[in-house]
Amino acid sequence: MSTKKQKQKYVPRRKSKREKRMKVAIYVMVAAMLLSLFTSGLAFLI
């Protein structure tokens, strides 16, 4: 193996805009799910 290939392995790859957007979308969905669980729990208690 050449040293050039070894160095490329250890360089952390930058995340693309698409990956960032997917991550944000997942966080938003999880937050919405938790909020809906919380509000349905409140509705059940009242």
Long-range contacts (C-beta under 8 A, 24 or more apart in sequence): none
